[in-house]
Amino acid sequence: MQAHVDEPRVVVFDDVEQLWAALPKYAQDDLSPVVIVGAGACGLSAALHLKDLGLECLVLERDDVPSGSSALSSGFIPAAGTSTQKQLGLQDSPQAFAKDIQDKAHGLAAAHLVSAYTHAIPLAMDALRQAHGLNWEVLDHFLYPGHRQYRMHTLADRTGQALMDQLQRACQDAQVCVLTQARVLELWVLKDTAEVCAVAYQRPDQQMEHVRLKALLLACNGYGGNSQLVSEFMPHMERAAYAGHVGNDGSAVLWGRLLGAQMADMAAFQGHGSWAHPHGVLVTWALMMEGAIQVNALGQRFHNECLGYSEAALEVLAQPQGIAFNVFDAPLLELARTFPDFCELERLGGVKRFESIQSLAQWIGCSTEQLTQTLEGLVHNQERFACADPSRVEEDRVFERALTLPLFAIKVTGALFHTQGGLEIDAHCRVLRSDQTTLPNIWAGGGAARGVSGPAVWGYLSGNGLLSAMASAYIAAQAIKEAVDA
Ligand SMILES: Cc1cc2nc3c(=O)[nH]c(=O)nc-3n(C[C@H](O)[C@H](O)[C@H](O)COP(=O)(O)OP(=O)(O)OC[C@H]3O[C@@H](n4cnc5c(N)ncnc54)[C@H](O)[C@@H]3O)c2cc1C
């Protein structure tokens, strides 16, 4: 047993003999072909794909129960060309999906990953459905910003928790070994080759345990839970609420730095401009797409809400007190009530009803005249907005109808959901060094790797997070199987 250490680190050995001598006896006798760090959507689905390929793995998870940001998410996964879409008669293709991703990212998303992920995701989703009973549905009553086809897949409950529950159930059925309360802190690496031969993980009693491996998959998400790294890479989000999993402490980035790995898109992130305040509940952006608006504390609109919820985080944070109000009417309330987190917010009292513009203005604290002008101007006025990013000016959306009484409103702020930058990987999810050569036996997926959202917040197309998690899991499993068998 070894002393307690609490920072992710790399332990370097001159040769195999030295490493072997440092290993406890139980670890010398045992080898797990694949070790996966993190039991979120990426880690658990990778474990299932490995199982389908006949390869055993060990998933190490720091928490008592696997959850991660995946359980906090809405659980919506975009995929083009799945059997579920085909059954619904929806014509879609990886190419069409790739175009939507690149259009949102102004052509700056990592092209090799956009191609790899859009081709892998229908295979991943179909495999989870056919081999493990995850019965996907497709949301086909509204389009998320930037998607030209209905391709958002979800489970019946429409929550990330349901996704995690199903993945865990499938892992149990498939007898995947998931060890919880196991925070991986050390990668044991050979000096000359940078091969990872073992990892050490901390148990609740602070003691370290070890496991040998042939292949390592980092599925431990990004650095949204590490305020130092957030300050370093995205100082403008320092004061934003962090809505993701606190355990995502940047382990992959910290190990990557020590191993000389390349990082990419480090300033990119998924934000959200509709995080109920002070309740801390996600308010679906479907409201905006179907006609709701955001106003600030002065009763003025300040951006084109249909550009996307991610960049909306910056727009909301740029308003007085970093606060905005989502305003909508009764037909939109019905739509919102089909989302479980909205129902939860209603139960908590976060959705307010107003019989007049005056009473809404009073609640917001703005002038009735200004709010009336904003609401009456929706259909006729075409504004141009100066954005929080000074290089951009956006034209307003076209409203088909005005909002009618009674009105409903929710107080919201801008939040950081997860980081989109991370380890640079090749199209097989192998981690790359800064000279573009691959590290010998480390793969990365989900939020641990760079995403497909380009270099900044405006590049995030709805669902890029779980797309990356689920597609990289499938790709990494195939690549690891090939490497381990070779
Ligand atoms: C409120 C919210 C809503 C969202 N909604 C959506 C959505 O609808 N669609 C979408 O595409 N994306 C959404 N996202 C983003 C999405 O949740 C993430 O992109 C996705 O869950 C990342 O999956 P992952 O497996 O990489 O990470 P995670 O699910 O976070 O899993 C990583 C796991 O690694 C563990 N871990 C970390 N470090 C270590 C360590 N050193 N040792 C052991 N274990 C470790 C963590 O505890 C965690 O369980 C949302 C995010 C939030 C916060």
The ligand as a Tripos MOL2 file, in Angstrom:
@<TRIPOS>MOLECULE
LIG
   53    58     1     0     0
SMALL
NO_CHARGES

@<TRIPOS>ATOM
      1 C1        -27.3750   20.0320  -17.2310 C.3       1 LIG1
      2 C2        -26.7150   19.4000  -18.4290 C.ar      1 LIG1
      3 C3        -27.4980   18.9950  -19.5050 C.ar      1 LIG1
      4 C4        -26.9050   18.4140  -20.6280 C.ar      1 LIG1
      5 N1        -27.7050   17.9170  -21.6270 N.ar      1 LIG1
      6 C5        -27.1370   17.3160  -22.6960 C.ar      1 LIG1
      7 C6        -27.9260   16.7290  -23.7330 C.ar      1 LIG1
      8 O1        -29.1500   16.6690  -23.6630 O.2       1 LIG1
      9 N2        -27.2970   16.2310  -24.8180 N.ar      1 LIG1
     10 C7        -25.9390   16.2140  -24.9180 C.ar      1 LIG1
     11 O2        -25.3980   15.7630  -25.9220 O.2       1 LIG1
     12 N3        -25.1470   16.6630  -23.9110 N.ar      1 LIG1
     13 C8        -25.7160   17.2090  -22.8070 C.ar      1 LIG1
     14 N4        -24.9200   17.6500  -21.7940 N.ar      1 LIG1
     15 C9        -23.4730   17.3690  -21.8640 C.3       1 LIG1
     16 C10       -23.2450   15.8900  -21.4950 C.3       1 LIG1
     17 O3        -23.7680   15.6720  -20.2140 O.3       1 LIG1
     18 C11       -21.7450   15.5220  -21.5030 C.3       1 LIG1
     19 O4        -21.1620   15.9350  -22.7090 O.3       1 LIG1
     20 C12       -21.5790   14.0050  -21.3820 C.3       1 LIG1
     21 O5        -22.3440   13.5240  -20.3020 O.3       1 LIG1
     22 C13       -20.1260   13.6180  -21.1900 C.3       1 LIG1
     23 O6        -20.0800   12.2330  -20.9510 O.3       1 LIG1
     24 P1        -18.7490   11.5820  -20.3600 P.3       1 LIG1
     25 O7        -19.0030   10.1320  -20.2310 O.co2     1 LIG1
     26 O8        -17.5860   12.0590  -21.1550 O.co2     1 LIG1
     27 O9        -18.5870   12.2660  -18.9220 O.3       1 LIG1
     28 P2        -19.3620   12.0430  -17.5330 P.3       1 LIG1
     29 O10       -20.7440   11.5740  -17.7380 O.co2     1 LIG1
     30 O11       -19.1800   13.2780  -16.7240 O.co2     1 LIG1
     31 O12       -18.5640   10.8470  -16.8740 O.3       1 LIG1
     32 C14       -17.2360   11.0000  -16.4150 C.3       1 LIG1
     33 C15       -17.0780   10.1330  -15.1820 C.3       1 LIG1
     34 O13       -15.6860   10.0710  -14.8540 O.3       1 LIG1
     35 C16       -15.5720   10.0840  -13.4380 C.3       1 LIG1
     36 N5        -14.2000   10.5050  -13.1160 N.ar      1 LIG1
     37 C17       -13.6270   11.7150  -13.3390 C.ar      1 LIG1
     38 N6        -12.3380   11.6780  -12.9620 N.ar      1 LIG1
     39 C18       -12.0970   10.4320  -12.4970 C.ar      1 LIG1
     40 C19       -10.9390    9.7950  -11.9480 C.ar      1 LIG1
     41 N7         -9.7750   10.4380  -11.8330 N.pl3     1 LIG1
     42 N8        -11.0480    8.5010  -11.5550 N.ar      1 LIG1
     43 C20       -12.2280    7.8170  -11.6590 C.ar      1 LIG1
     44 N9        -13.3630    8.3920  -12.1590 N.ar      1 LIG1
     45 C21       -13.2750    9.6800  -12.5800 C.ar      1 LIG1
     46 C22       -16.6440   11.0600  -13.0010 C.3       1 LIG1
     47 O14       -16.9890   10.8690  -11.6420 O.3       1 LIG1
     48 C23       -17.7820   10.7010  -13.9570 C.3       1 LIG1
     49 O15       -18.6250    9.7100  -13.4200 O.3       1 LIG1
     50 C24       -25.4900   18.2390  -20.6690 C.ar      1 LIG1
     51 C25       -24.7020   18.6360  -19.5800 C.ar      1 LIG1
     52 C26       -25.2990   19.2030  -18.4620 C.ar      1 LIG1
     53 C27       -24.4350   19.5860  -17.3040 C.3       1 LIG1
@<TRIPOS>BOND
     1     1     2 1
     2     2     3 ar
     3     2    52 ar
     4     3     4 ar
     5     4     5 ar
     6     4    50 ar
     7     5     6 ar
     8     6     7 ar
     9     6    13 1
    10     7     8 2
    11     7     9 ar
    12     9    10 ar
    13    10    11 2
    14    10    12 ar
    15    12    13 ar
    16    13    14 ar
    17    14    15 1
    18    14    50 ar
    19    15    16 1
    20    16    17 1
    21    16    18 1
    22    18    19 1
    23    18    20 1
    24    20    21 1
    25    20    22 1
    26    22    23 1
    27    23    24 1
    28    24    25 2
    29    24    26 1
    30    24    27 1
    31    27    28 1
    32    28    29 2
    33    28    30 1
    34    28    31 1
    35    31    32 1
    36    32    33 1
    37    33    34 1
    38    33    48 1
    39    34    35 1
    40    35    36 1
    41    35    46 1
    42    36    37 ar
    43    36    45 ar
    44    37    38 ar
    45    38    39 ar
    46    39    40 ar
    47    39    45 ar
    48    40    41 1
    49    40    42 ar
    50    42    43 ar
    51    43    44 ar
    52    44    45 ar
    53    46    47 1
    54    46    48 1
    55    48    49 1
    56    50    51 ar
    57    51    52 ar
    58    52    53 1
@<TRIPOS>SUBSTRUCTURE
     1 LIG1         1 GROUP 0 **** ****
